[in-house]
Amino acid sequence: MTTIALRIRGPNGAHSVSVPAEASLEHLMQKVTETTSIPLHQQECKSSLSSYAFGSGWTPGLRSDSAPERIANLNGVRTGFPPKPIPTSSPSTTTLSQLGLRSGESIQVTANTSAAETASPGSAASTSVGNTSTHLDAIASSSTSPLATNHRVSPTAASTSASTLAKPTSSAGAGRYVQVDGGYLCLRTVPDDNSCLFRAVGLLLAPEKVDLRQLVAEVIRNNPETWSEAVLGQPQESYINTILKPNSWGGAIELAIFASYFNTAIASIDVKTGRVDEFGEGEGYENAAVLVYSGIRPFFRGGPDYDAVTFSYAEPSSADVYPFPNLDFDTRLFSRTSEYDQASLMLIAAQELVTALRKTHQFTDAATFTLKCEQCGKAIVGEKEARAHASETGHVKFGEYDG
């Protein structure tokens, strides 16, 4: 018998459970009650992957021969992110495999204390969906080119518009998150140092602490035709030696390599312009990660500043600072399939987040700021000159120009 390993997270903490793949929805809801002590009629559940929701016409405990053949009052059925109605009519004996639940998924459970008691066994359920419902609104879980593609985001016909998707930022968020249906899209800020690109990518794609600099070096060394001197702007070994240094910046070349290696599109949104550069676009990758680029941070002696974007069920706290204690229940990758393009919806919301950052001028104008090389004292204007100087001299410490 095939079993499914699930992680149920409720007000009393997280619990691991195993259930048969062919177990019924009722069986899962009873497991949720056992682990969270939340009554069936008050459960609101969100899984990390597949999507489903239930109207109040289904009464837990009824046998299939005495229950209505189909669940009634299905106005509350939702799928996707943000949740959207679907025309579904499901048998009361729906199995977990039919719901699309898989091993490794997380289920977030909250109590809807305003929900009315469900109908008693043996009686017809007549309470409206607005008064009582059990939801399983799910959110999809989770040849290279050195150039990014400028990606224009446009919602699909089935998607929600940006104005409905992202709601105004809470004052506590200070531009660091936007509220979306079902949770929050959060900016996960990493330290402003020369390794911020690697930290941000690692947070989304390699939480198991892969050495991303070493990964870049190996990919370049093993693919000399793709990553030639003409592409790298310097001899291959010189580039490899530079990128392995902890104070060397990462940029477009590294993002293109990561997109190919992890089979994941990487969208980088520029705070100043709102432009989206997508690495791996058109390669057919089924997942996408989102980064926010806010320019070079010279005053912190850092390089280009990249931060990560995740989806969280819980509202972010001011205590959520790097290294983040627990992002196990954050969605770090957004799905992009022919059936469901969550990534485009998340990019729309992320642009709302970036707009909030732009309004508070949380970016550096990389084209016009004046820097001083702290290793030789040379005055440098703009990111282009700074990169050229670093490439020519190996100098990477820049500070505010004091005239």
Beta strands, then each sheet from edge to edge (+ up, - down):
strand 1: 3-10
strand 2: 13-20
strand 3: 43-47
strand 4: 52-54
strand 5: 78-79
strand 6: 84-85
strand 7: 106-111
strand 8: 134-136
strand 9: 149-150
strand 10: 166-167
strand 11: 177-180
strand 12: 183-188
strand 13: 265-270
strand 14: 276-279
strand 15: 287-296
strand 16: 304-312
strand 17: 334-335
strand 18: 370-373
strand 19: 379-381
strand 20: 398-400
sheet 1: 2+ 1- 7- 3+ 8+ 4-
sheet 2: 5+ 6-
sheet 3: 9+ 14- 13+ 15+ 16- 12+ 11- 10+
sheet 4: 9+ 14- 13+ 15+ 17-
sheet 5: 19+ 18- 20+
end
